């Protein structure tokens, strides 16, 4: 077994997530050839890695951006596997001081891949240290305080940084410019999710009918992580309340139990829509007020529910606050009140068009 695979297993075994984490890791593709979807990024990344292997040198640093669940961590593990290199995994929130980053960088092996998740949340002092490490493979360790402080240069092995972010716009320009390759991951098409589901079902030894895969893919919000999670929950339902096969009927019944509707909206999504439509008449309403109405933190509403609702055309952001669209009223089978925000005004019976 290769070193990246051993590293992945150690990380999973140490995780407190238990069996679900183990299963999720087992479903990850391990090579670029196994990756489904993201053809543009996959082709570009393959060229970068093959060229670096041909030169016998570590490849340029890689920045991966895109919404959660699209495979940024998976791609980082694939990069290490393709290079035959070990991988070290950490995250931006875990690096709050320059010393934290210096400790990680100084312990890297030659050619090792450093995966830095949520890189936009790294502390500014550590970020400035990372600039020099990425370019010159050197860090300055400050010893002492005040006028007597000394900066001791420390050479570090050549490494490849793989940074991942869900908020690429929050990255400072100097940091973005130091990445030799930037790949943006897009949401998956339903047909791609169906292929992922059939692959995952084979690994999980779950009998999956074609219509069952179509049903689950249609409710997965274009995200492989959600598709695999829904597949596991439908598998549980099929095992307990049916014959174990995942069919259209089984998937439909199971997803009704888990409160995932035909458009992929879950409990939080519908709570946000219900509050916006019923309590606030379709808006406009501020984010904080909306969050209080559904009993969640504003960050949860903004980062978990809102992106999908906006992408589906169910709500819109305006300078005055969030408003519901006509599609939202239709989805909840509600009639908008007269003059509701976001609803085109209906002409009177005898009005003549201009």
C-alpha positions, -999 to +999 in steps of 0.1 A: +000+000+000+014+034-009+023+061+016-007+084+007-031+056+012-015+048+046-017+084+056-054+086+046-062+055+067-043+069+097-062+102+095-096+084+092-088+061+120-079+090+143-111+109+134-139+109+159-165+105+131-164+067+134-178+044+108-194+072+087-159+088+082-144+054+073-171+047+047-168+082+033-130+078+029-135+044+012-157+060-014-131+085-025-114+079-058-077+075-054-065+083-089-073+110-115-085+082-138-111+072-112-124+107-108-159+113-123-168+148-135-147+180-133-132+171-167-116+205-172-098+206-139-089+169-142-072+174-176-053+206-165-041+190-132-030+158-151-007+180-173+007+198-143+015+165-124+028+146-155+052+175-164+065+177-128+071+140-127+089+142-160+112+169-146+117+150-114+107+180-093+077+189-071+049+206-091+037+241-086+015+249-056-022+242-063-052+262-052-086+245-053-118+265-049-155+258-049-185+250-027-182+224+000-186+187-009-173+189-045-140+170-039-113+194-029-099+171-002-102+141-026-082+160-052-055+168-027-052+131-018-052+122-055-023+147-061-002+130-034-011+095-048-002+105-084+032+120-071+038+090-049+044+114-021+032+115+016+006+141+025+002+163+056-033+176+063-041+207+083-065+236+081-065+274+083-084+277+116-057+254+132-029+278+123-034+309+144+002+318+149+033+319+128+049+294+151+021+269+143+029+271+106+067+270+112+063+238+132+044+222+103+067+234+076+099+224+094+087+188+098+079+182+062+098+157+041+113+164+007+086+165-019+057+161+006+023+175-001+009+199+024-029+202+022-042+233+039-080+233+040-100+265+045-068+284+037-087+318+037-092+314+075-055+313+084-042+340+107-024+370+090+010+365+106+011+329+095-001+339+060+028+363+057+052+336+067+037+313+041+046+337+013+083+332+018+079+294+023+060+290-010+085+310-030+119+305-013+113+274+008+125+293+038+110+307+069+123+332+094+119+321+130+118+350+154+136+344+187+132+367+216+110+398+220+115+435+217+147+452+205+167+420+212+145+398+190+164+380+162+151+364+130+168+331+123+164+319+087+154+282+084+156+263+052+127+239+046+124+210+021+108+216-012+071+208-009+038+212-028+011+232-011-025+223-020-048+250-006-085+246-006-111+274+000-148+279-003-143+316-003-117+324-029-126+361-028-113+363+008-078+353-002-053+382-005-039+388-039-003+381-029-013+347-017-034+338-047-005+349-070+019+324-055-001+294-066+010+281-100-023+263-107-058+273-097-087+250-102-124+259-096-147+230-090-182+233-104-214+216-093-220+182-108-246+174-135-273+148-125-258+123-150-224+126-133-239+121-099-257+090-112-223+075-122-209+084-088-238+067-071-234+035-091-197+034-083-204+040-046-232+014-046-207-011-060-182-004-033-209-005-006-224-037-021-258-020-024-282-032-052-290+002-069-316+004-097-312+030-124-344+048-114-332+048-078-300+065-088-319+091-108-341+099-079-312+103-054-291+123-079-319+147-085-321+155-048-283+158-042-279+195-050-251+188-075-228+176-047-211+142-045-208+143-008-246+148-004-253+121-030-232+095-011-247+105+022-283+101+008-273+068-007-262+055+027-295+067+043-316+051+016-296+019+019-305+019+057-342+024+048-341-004+022-324-027+046-349-022+075-382-016+057-378-032+023-358-060+005-325-042+005-327-030-031-326+008-038-354+015-063-374+045-072-401+037-047-376+029-019-356+061-026-388+082-027-401+068+006-367+070+024-360+106+014-395+115+026-385+101+060-353+121+060-371+152+050-353+158+017-379+170-009-379+166-047-357+196-052-332+186-026-344+211+001-339+198+036-354+208+070-333+240+073-339+251+037-377+248+042-375+265+076-358+295+060-384+296+032-413+291+056-401+320+078-394+342+049-428+336+032-452+331+062-438+352+089-423+381+068-447+380+038-419+373+013-395+400+027-374+419+024-359+407+058-324+410+072-301+379+076-300+382+114-337+385+117-342+355+094-317+335+114-334+342+147-367+331+132-354+297+123-333+293+155-299+292+138-268+313+137-266+339+108-234+322+095-253+289+093-281+304+073-258+324+050-233+296+043-254+264+045-289+272+033-287+304+014-263+295-015-285+266-026-317+286-023-303+314-043-289+290-069-323+274-072-339+308-077-361+306-046-347+336-028-328+367-038-304+390-020-312+427-022-297+458-005-328+458+018-326+422+027-336+387+015-368+383-006-387+353-018-392+348-055-424+335-072-408+301-075-405+300-036-442+307-032-450+280-058-427+254-042-445+257-008-479+259-026-486+293-011-503+323-026-482+355-024-500+385-008-507+416-031-476+437-035-452+410-022-415+418-029-401+399-059-435+392-074-443+410-107-473+432-104-504+418-121-521+441-146-557+451-139-584+436-160-590+466-182-554+478-184-541+480-219-505+472-227-483+501-238 
